[in-house]
Amino acid sequence: MDAASFKKMFLPYHRKLYGVALRLLENEDDAEDLLQEAYLKLWDKRDALGVVDNPEAFCITLVRNMCLDLLRSGHYAWSRQRVELTDALPLAVPDHTIASDDAQVVQMLIDDLPPQQRQVVRLRDVQGYPYEEIENVTGLSAVNIRVMLSRARKKIREEFFKLRDYEKRRD
């Protein structure tokens, strides 16, 4: 496959692929980097891609799997968490002041969820995506998504009230 036919076959899906990567990674720079890596993978295997029946589905699956692999990697999660913490916390503010805002507490509790629950909660409750789109992004069934959301919301609610009760007793 030459460069012209490669571009004709795969570049029309660029916006959709970027959207999938952005929703999963929640970071524009990381989504762009991952998309470049995906195009490199496709280019390296371009001779075998002529038999692909549905290039759009193939590309979406490739990007989704690359995102999930990246999210599962301990190094990526650790580096993202470190960057988010240093960006989010002012230097001279004590810890109890940060936890006083309910929205920040809920965000902290969401961040502490297991990766798949965290992803589903962010997609549905934070970003407002419909279940069908979450199914496409995550590859989970609607039933699995609803169960994960229910468990994640229950966990957030329980932990939130534990923290609130602790603060009341401490004061």
N, C-alpha and C positions, 0 to 999 in steps of 0.2 A: 504494500500500500504506500503510495507516494504522499507527500505533504499536503497537496491540494485535496485529495480524496479524504485524508485523515481530518483535515479542517472541516470539510463539508459534512463528514459523518458525525463528528463529536462536538464541535464548537457551538452548534445551535442550542445545546443543552447547558451551556455555561451558567446562565442565570439560575436555572433550576438546581444545578449541582451546588452552586455557591449558597443558595438558600438552604439546602439540606445541611451542608457543612456548618453554616452559621447557626442554624437552629440547634444543632447538636453540640457544637463547641462553645457557642455563646461568646465568641470573640472574633472580630473581623479579621485581624491579622492571622490568627491561627487558621481560620477558614480559607483565606487566600493561599497560605502556605500549603495547606493540605490539598487544595485543588491543583496547585502546581505539581505536587507529588503525584497526584492521580493522573494528570495528563502525561507526566513522564512515564508512569507505569503503562499507560495505554500506548504511548509511542514505542516503548521498548517491545511491546507485544503486538504491534500493529499488523504484522504479517498473519498472525493467527486470528485477528479480529474480523476478517472478512466473512466469516461464517456466522457471526452473531446476528440472530434474527431481529432482536429488539435492542438497538444500541442505547436508547434512552434508559431502559430498565437496567441494562448491564452497567451503565455509568452510575446510575443512582445507587445500585447495590454496591458497586466498588467504593464510592465515596462514603456511603453509610458505614460499610465495614471498616474502612480506614479510620473514620471518626471514632467508631466504637473501640477499635484497637488502641487508638491514641488515648481515649478517655480511660481505658482500663489500665494503661501503663502507669505504674506507680510514680515514675519520674515526672510525667506530665501533670498528674494530679497534685503532686507535691509542689512543683514549680508554680502552677496556677494559684494554688492556695496561698503560697508565700507572697506572690505578687498582689493578690486581692487583699490580703491582710495589711500589707505595707501601704497600699493605696487607700484603704478604707479607714485606717486608724490614725487619728491625730496623735502627735507625739506626747503631748503633755496632759492627756485626758486619762483619768483613772478608769480602771475596768468597770466599776459599778456604774459610772456615768454612761458608758457606751451601752450597757445592757438595759438602761432605763427606757429607751425608746422601743415600743412594742414591735414596730416594723423591723428594726435591726435584730431583735431577738428572734422573730420568726424567720428572718433571712439566715441567721446563724443556725437555727434548727433545721432549716431546709438543707443547708450546706453539710450538716452532719448525717443526713440520710444516706443509705446505700446508693451507689451510683445510678442504678436504673430508676429507683423511686425518685431520686433527686431530679433526674432528667424529665420524668413524666410530670412531676409536680410543677417544674418550671415551665414546661411546654403548655400544660393545661391551665394551671392556676395563676401563674405569673404572666405568661405571654398570651394566654387566651386562645390557643389553637384548638380546633375541633378534634374530636376523637379520631375521625378518619385520617386527618393529616398526621396525628401522633402515631397512628398505626403505620402509615407509610414511612415515617422517619425512623421509628424504633424497630419495626418488624414484629411488634407484639400484636396479639389479638385485642379486640375491644374489651373482652372479658378480663384479660390479664391487666390491661391498662386500668380498668375500673377497680380491680382488686388492689393493685399497687397504689392507686390514688387513695383508696379507702384506708389502707394500712398506713400510708405515709401521713395522711391528715390526722389519723388517730394518734400516731406517734408524736406529731408536732403539737397537737392539742394537749396531750398528757405532759409532755416536757415543758410546754409553755406554762401550764398551771403549776407544775412543780417549781419552776423558777419564780413565778409570781408569789406563791405561798412562801417560798424561802425568803424572798425580799421583804414580805410583810412581817415575817417573824424576826428578821434581822433588824428591822427599823423599830 
